[in-house]
Amino acid sequence: MSKAEYTEEQLSEMREDAFVNIKEACMRLQERTKCDNDVVIKMLNEVSQFYISQVEKKI
């Protein structure tokens, strides 16, 4: 993936969109599975660690 330059306004909009989409996905997961917030937090931490490891591989 190429590295692009974004304005602060573009980054803010992307963060807001991502937050809404991720929150909705988590809510759907909880509705389907009836899992606790702890499960969602663990899942989100694992996803963030995946992306952190991808960045570290490039360094």
Beta strands, then each sheet from edge to edge (+ up, - down):
end
